[in-house]
């Protein structure tokens, strides 16, 4: 969206340059208008550069989030498996008498 707006603004600046060349400028001198348009063109180029850097940075961040999501899903699955195993491996609760009888049987 920003790139589209920059393209539109660049076209507007080009139209201003053409208008300046044909009209000669009514309120300001042509040199002043020319200088102002040049400054605006530099600003547009600077913003375009910043947008490109932002786009690269955002792509990097998006890639890092994808990796995070994949690892998180894997860890979540492993945690669920471990909790299941822990629940399955729990010894059943028995009374003291039952344990004494088991010890006698084992002896």
Buried (B, 14 or more C-beta within 10 A) or exposed (E): EEEEEBEEBBEEBEEBBEEBEEEEBEEEEEEEBBEEBEEBBEEBEEBBEEBEEEEEEEEEEEEEEEEEEEEEEEEEEEEEEEEEEEEEEEEEEEEEEEEEEEEEEEE
